[in-house]
Amino acid sequence: MRAIEITQPGAPEVLQLCERPMPVAKPGEVIIKVHAAGINRPDVFQRTGNYPVPPGASDLPGLEVAGEIVDGDLGNSGFSKGDMVCALVQGGGYAEYCAAPVEQCLPVPKGMSAVEAASLPETFFTVWSNVFDRGNLSEGETLLVQGGTSGIGVTAIQLATAMGHRVFATAGSDDKCRACEELGAERGINYRSEDFAEVVKAATGGKGVDVVLDMVAGDYLPREVSCLADDGRIVIIALLGGAKANVSLGDVLRRRLTITGSTLRPRPVAFKAAIAAKLRQNVWPLLESGKIKPVIYKTFPLAEAAQAHTLMESSTHVGKIVLEVI
């Protein structure tokens, strides 16, 4: 099969088209003939040598795919060969065929293309796990999303808004802030020209937000603490601003704050299967009704994965970048 491999750690140009053996399904896995594969920031980190591949996972990049089940162990999943699914995988998505745990597969939502479906798993699994499970965003609570026009950001804004929450989001330009608002955010905050903590406090009457979804960390963290409501939660999912922060622990104690975080890729299949079940029950109906829509910024053919990564690193996109495999 054709695939994209990382020839060595480095710039996008190290992504090269290659020939690889077809993957072989392990117990509990299916083989998907990939129609499209999503591009995600962790793929960039893996390419630059900053995101080790979990033991036993494919060294090929790609954490989400959509396509046709052609072989494997279907078990009691309810799926059949020939079904169109999208799946969260530990790696191997940038290829014509990919192995996926059947419990991490979800049906392509009715009316959606493979490209649209391939943009869903990584961001929806991540947002559900961190905003609703770990962050416990509950009825009547508010959310601040850092990086509102990223793939994670557009998903978090739409999903939280669809579930009745007030949402604020940061972005790097006025145009991107308007895009956040069009997706449902009450206020897009230009982090280059505004202090997001002050804007959030003013908009909430001084109370602050209940949950912050943070992919920046670094010097954002003390400002997030300052605009967090009592009993509020900060959930860190990436460290784009650095791995160290200076936080007033007195605030944490006095206001009963929680600072937590997680990475999804190394978690076991059972953990991800539980998320998949919640998505199918709670989120897939919203997608099929059109209340939430995939946001696809641009597609590239598989052979142009390097150009896709260049776009990802430019941070000029709004939403998802997807590789079309067939």
C-alpha positions in Angstrom: 0.0 0.0 0.0 1.0 3.7 -0.4 1.7 5.5 2.8 3.4 8.6 4.2 6.3 8.0 6.5 8.5 10.3 8.6 12.0 9.7 7.1 13.7 11.5 10.0 12.7 14.2 12.5 12.4 17.6 10.9 10.5 20.0 8.7 7.4 19.0 6.7 9.7 17.8 3.8 10.6 14.7 5.8 7.1 13.4 5.1 7.6 11.2 2.1 5.4 8.9 0.1 6.5 5.2 0.4 5.3 1.6 -0.1 4.5 -0.3 3.1 3.1 -3.8 3.8 -0.6 -3.9 4.4 -1.5 -3.8 8.1 -2.6 -7.0 9.8 -5.6 -6.9 12.1 -5.0 -8.0 15.7 -7.8 -9.5 17.8 -10.4 -6.7 18.3 -9.2 -4.7 15.3 -10.6 -4.1 11.8 -8.8 -3.1 8.6 -10.2 0.1 7.1 -9.6 1.1 3.4 -8.9 4.7 4.1 -10.8 7.3 2.0 -9.6 10.3 4.1 -7.4 11.0 7.1 -7.4 14.0 9.4 -4.3 16.1 10.1 -3.8 17.0 13.8 -1.2 19.0 15.8 0.1 15.8 17.4 1.1 14.6 13.9 3.3 17.7 13.7 4.9 17.0 17.1 5.5 13.4 16.0 7.2 14.6 12.8 9.5 16.9 14.7 10.5 14.2 17.1 8.6 15.6 20.1 5.8 13.0 20.4 7.0 9.4 20.9 4.9 6.7 19.3 3.3 4.5 22.0 4.6 0.9 22.2 3.1 -1.3 19.5 1.6 1.6 17.5 2.4 2.2 13.8 5.2 4.6 13.2 3.2 6.2 10.4 1.5 9.4 11.4 -2.2 9.9 11.4 -4.6 9.6 14.4 -8.0 9.6 12.6 -9.4 8.1 9.4 -12.7 7.5 7.6 -13.3 4.7 5.1 -14.6 1.2 4.5 -14.2 -1.8 6.7 -12.6 -4.5 4.5 -11.4 -7.1 7.0 -10.7 -7.9 10.6 -12.4 -9.0 13.9 -15.9 -7.5 13.9 -16.8 -9.2 17.1 -20.2 -8.1 18.5 -19.7 -4.5 17.2 -22.7 -4.4 15.0 -20.5 -3.5 12.0 -20.2 -5.5 8.8 -17.6 -5.6 6.1 -18.4 -2.8 3.6 -19.6 -0.4 6.3 -18.3 3.2 6.2 -16.9 4.2 9.5 -14.6 6.8 11.1 -12.1 5.8 13.7 -9.6 7.1 16.3 -6.3 5.2 15.9 -2.9 5.3 17.6 -1.1 5.9 14.3 -1.0 4.7 10.7 -3.7 7.0 9.3 -1.7 8.5 6.5 -2.0 5.4 4.4 -4.3 3.5 2.0 -5.2 1.0 4.7 -5.2 1.3 8.5 -5.8 -1.0 11.4 -8.3 0.3 14.0 -9.8 -1.1 17.2 -13.3 -1.9 16.3 -14.5 -0.3 19.6 -13.0 3.0 18.5 -15.0 3.0 15.2 -18.1 5.0 14.8 -20.5 5.0 11.8 -20.0 7.8 9.3 -22.9 10.2 10.3 -25.8 10.1 7.9 -25.3 12.6 5.0 -21.6 13.2 5.6 -18.7 12.6 3.2 -15.6 10.6 4.1 -13.6 13.8 4.3 -16.1 15.3 6.8 -16.1 12.1 8.8 -12.3 11.9 8.9 -12.2 15.3 10.6 -14.3 14.1 13.6 -12.6 11.4 15.8 -9.5 13.0 17.2 -11.2 16.3 18.1 -14.5 14.9 19.3 -12.9 12.2 21.4 -10.5 14.8 22.9 -13.1 17.4 23.6 -15.6 15.0 25.1 -13.0 13.4 27.3 -11.5 16.7 28.5 -14.4 19.2 28.6 -17.2 16.9 29.7 -15.6 14.0 31.5 -12.4 15.4 33.1 -13.6 19.1 33.2 -17.2 18.1 34.1 -18.8 21.0 32.3 -22.3 20.9 33.7 -25.6 22.5 33.2 -25.5 26.3 33.5 -21.7 26.5 33.4 -19.4 28.5 31.1 -16.4 27.5 29.0 -13.3 29.3 27.8 -11.6 27.7 24.8 -8.0 28.7 24.0 -7.3 28.4 20.3 -10.8 28.7 19.2 -10.2 28.2 15.4 -8.1 25.1 15.8 -9.7 21.7 15.1 -10.1 21.2 18.8 -11.4 24.7 19.2 -14.1 24.7 16.6 -15.3 21.3 18.0 -15.4 22.6 21.6 -17.2 25.8 20.7 -19.9 24.0 18.7 -20.4 21.1 21.0 -20.6 23.2 24.2 -22.9 25.7 22.5 -25.2 23.0 21.2 -25.4 21.6 24.8 -26.6 25.0 26.1 -23.4 26.5 27.5 -22.0 30.0 27.3 -18.7 29.8 25.5 -15.8 32.3 25.1 -12.8 31.6 22.8 -9.5 33.1 22.0 -8.0 33.5 18.6 -5.1 35.4 16.9 -6.9 37.9 14.7 -10.2 39.8 14.5 -11.3 37.7 11.5 -10.7 34.5 13.5 -12.6 35.9 16.5 -15.6 36.5 14.2 -15.3 32.9 13.0 -15.5 31.7 16.6 -18.6 33.8 17.1 -20.2 32.4 13.9 -19.6 28.9 15.4 -21.4 29.8 18.5 -19.0 31.6 20.9 -20.5 34.5 22.7 -17.3 36.4 22.4 -14.2 35.8 20.4 -11.2 37.4 22.1 -8.1 38.5 20.1 -5.3 37.5 22.4 -2.9 39.8 20.5 -4.8 42.9 21.4 -7.0 42.0 24.4 -6.5 40.5 27.8 -8.6 37.4 27.7 -8.9 37.3 31.5 -10.2 40.8 31.8 -12.7 40.2 28.9 -14.0 37.0 30.5 -14.3 38.6 34.0 -16.2 41.6 32.6 -18.5 39.3 30.5 -19.4 37.2 33.5 -19.9 40.0 36.0 -16.7 39.2 37.8 -17.5 35.5 38.4 -15.3 34.0 35.8 -15.7 30.8 33.8 -16.2 27.4 35.2 -14.0 25.4 32.8 -11.0 26.4 30.6 -9.8 24.1 27.8 -6.2 25.0 27.6 -3.8 23.9 24.8 -1.3 26.7 25.5 -0.2 26.4 29.2 3.0 28.4 30.0 2.2 32.0 31.0 -1.5 31.6 30.1 -2.0 29.5 33.2 -1.8 32.3 35.9 -4.2 34.4 33.8 -6.6 31.4 33.5 -6.5 31.0 37.3 -7.4 34.7 37.7 -10.5 34.4 35.4 -11.7 31.0 36.8 -14.9 30.9 38.9 -14.8 29.4 42.4 -14.6 25.6 42.1 -13.5 26.1 38.5 -11.4 23.6 36.4 -8.6 24.1 34.0 -7.9 21.2 31.7 -4.6 21.3 29.8 -4.3 19.2 26.6 -1.2 20.7 25.0 1.8 22.9 25.9 2.2 25.2 23.0 3.2 28.0 25.3 5.6 26.0 27.4 5.7 23.3 30.1 6.3 25.6 33.1 4.1 28.1 34.8 4.1 30.3 37.9 0.7 29.9 39.6 -0.6 31.3 42.9 -1.4 28.2 44.9 -3.2 30.3 47.4 -5.9 30.9 44.9 -6.1 27.2 44.2 -6.7 26.6 48.0 -9.0 29.5 48.7 -11.2 29.1 45.7 -11.1 25.3 45.4 -9.7 25.2 41.9 -8.6 22.2 39.9 -5.8 22.2 37.4 -5.6 18.9 35.5 -4.8 17.6 32.1 -4.5 14.5 29.9 -3.2 13.0 26.7 -5.4 10.7 24.8 -3.1 8.7 22.5 -1.6 6.3 25.0 -4.8 5.5 26.8 -6.1 1.9 26.5 -8.8 0.8 24.1 -11.3 0.4 26.9 -11.0 4.0 27.8 -11.5 5.2 24.3 -14.3 2.8 23.7 -16.2 4.3 26.6 -15.8 7.8 24.9 -16.9 6.4 21.6 -20.1 5.1 23.2 -20.9 8.5 24.7 -20.2 10.2 21.4 -22.6 7.9 19.6 -25.3 8.5 22.1 -24.9 12.2 22.8 -23.1 13.8 19.8 -23.8 11.8 16.7 -27.5 12.9 16.7 -26.3 16.5 16.8 -24.1 15.9 13.8 -26.8 14.0 11.8 -29.3 16.8 12.5 -26.9 19.5 11.4 -26.8 21.2 14.7 -23.0 20.6 14.7 -21.1 20.7 11.4 -17.6 19.6 10.5 -15.4 22.6 9.6 -13.1 21.7 6.8 -10.6 24.4 5.9 -8.7 22.6 3.1 -8.0 19.1 1.7 -4.8 17.7 0.2 -4.1 14.5 -1.7 -2.1 11.9 0.3 1.1 12.6 -1.6 0.9 16.3 -0.5 1.1 15.6 3.3 4.1 17.9 3.6 2.1 20.8 2.2 -0.7 20.0 4.6 1.7 20.1 7.6 3.1 23.4 6.3 -0.4 24.9 6.4 -1.0 23.4 9.9 2.2 25.0 11.2 1.2 28.4 9.7 -1.9 28.5 12.0 -3.8 30.4 9.3 -6.5 27.8 9.0 -9.9 27.7 10.7 -11.0 24.2 11.4 -9.6 20.9 10.0 -7.1 20.0 7.4 -7.7 16.6 5.7 -5.8 14.2 3.4 -7.9 12.6 0.7 -6.5 9.1 0.1 -8.9 7.9 -2.6 
